[in-house]
Amino acid sequence: MKKILFIIAFAMLATACGMSKKDLGLEKKTPDASQATAKEELVLPPNFNLRPVVPMAQSKTEQE
């Protein structure tokens, strides 16, 4: 009996305070069409076996 009274009291209090489904997080949020953006397609590099470019001064010092 106390549980039922507590639930009723909570429901009355929630509606009296202006709580709604949105405030409680029970309402599903849909994205606004003006805020939705399309993501660009992922692009892979042409060749993964290419080594990074090393400046001439560094390559000479590494060979010595």
Sine and cosine of phi, psi and omega as CSV:
sin_phi,cos_phi,sin_psi,cos_psi,sin_omega,cos_omega
0.00,0.00,-0.64,0.77,-0.01,-1.00
-0.92,0.39,-0.57,0.82,0.01,-1.00
-0.90,0.43,-0.67,0.74,-0.01,-1.00
-0.90,0.43,-0.69,0.73,0.03,-1.00
-0.90,0.44,-0.62,0.78,0.02,-1.00
-0.90,0.44,-0.68,0.73,0.01,-1.00
-0.90,0.43,-0.69,0.73,0.02,-1.00
-0.90,0.43,-0.69,0.72,0.01,-1.00
-0.89,0.45,-0.66,0.75,0.03,-1.00
-0.90,0.43,-0.67,0.74,0.01,-1.00
-0.89,0.46,-0.68,0.74,0.01,-1.00
-0.92,0.40,-0.65,0.76,0.00,-1.00
-0.92,0.40,-0.65,0.76,-0.01,-1.00
-0.91,0.42,-0.67,0.74,0.00,-1.00
-0.96,0.28,-0.52,0.86,-0.01,-1.00
-0.95,0.31,-0.53,0.85,-0.02,-1.00
-1.00,0.09,-0.03,1.00,0.02,-1.00
1.00,0.05,0.21,0.98,0.05,-1.00
-0.93,0.36,0.63,-0.77,0.03,-1.00
-0.72,-0.69,-0.03,-1.00,0.02,-1.00
-0.88,0.48,-0.58,0.81,0.00,-1.00
-0.91,0.42,-0.66,0.75,0.00,-1.00
-0.92,0.39,-0.57,0.82,-0.02,-1.00
-0.99,0.11,-0.15,0.99,0.00,-1.00
0.99,0.15,0.34,0.94,-0.01,-1.00
-1.00,-0.02,-0.26,0.97,-0.03,-1.00
-1.00,-0.03,0.70,-0.72,-0.02,-1.00
-0.97,0.24,0.75,-0.66,0.00,-1.00
-1.00,-0.02,0.81,-0.59,0.04,-1.00
-0.97,-0.26,0.62,-0.79,-0.01,-1.00
-0.94,0.33,0.55,-0.83,0.04,-1.00
-0.98,0.18,0.65,-0.76,-0.04,-1.00
-0.89,0.46,-0.51,0.86,-0.01,-1.00
-0.97,0.23,-0.33,0.95,-0.01,-1.00
-1.00,-0.09,-0.28,0.96,-0.03,-1.00
-0.97,0.25,0.72,-0.69,0.03,-1.00
-0.79,-0.61,0.51,-0.86,0.03,-1.00
-1.00,0.05,0.68,-0.73,0.02,-1.00
-1.00,0.07,0.57,-0.82,0.02,-1.00
-0.96,0.28,0.49,-0.87,0.00,-1.00
-0.95,0.32,0.64,-0.77,0.03,-1.00
-0.95,0.33,0.66,-0.75,-0.02,-1.00
-0.84,-0.54,0.77,-0.64,0.03,-1.00
-1.00,0.02,0.54,-0.84,0.08,-1.00
-0.90,0.44,0.42,-0.91,-0.07,-1.00
-0.91,0.41,-0.56,0.83,-0.07,-1.00
-0.52,-0.85,0.86,-0.51,0.00,-1.00
-0.99,0.17,-0.28,0.96,-0.07,-1.00
-0.99,0.13,-0.10,0.99,0.02,-1.00
-0.94,0.35,0.66,-0.75,0.03,-1.00
-1.00,-0.02,0.43,-0.90,0.03,-1.00
-0.92,0.40,0.49,-0.87,-0.01,-1.00
-0.95,0.30,0.76,-0.65,0.01,-1.00
-0.92,-0.40,0.79,-0.61,0.04,-1.00
-0.87,0.50,0.44,-0.90,-0.07,-1.00
-0.86,0.51,-0.64,0.77,-0.06,-1.00
-0.90,0.43,-0.62,0.79,0.01,-1.00
-0.95,0.31,-0.63,0.78,-0.05,-1.00
-0.92,0.38,-0.56,0.83,0.03,-1.00
-0.93,0.38,-0.63,0.77,-0.02,-1.00
-0.95,0.31,-0.48,0.87,0.02,-1.00
-0.96,0.29,-0.51,0.86,-0.02,-1.00
-0.96,0.27,-0.45,0.90,-0.05,-1.00
-0.98,0.21,0.00,0.00,0.00,0.00
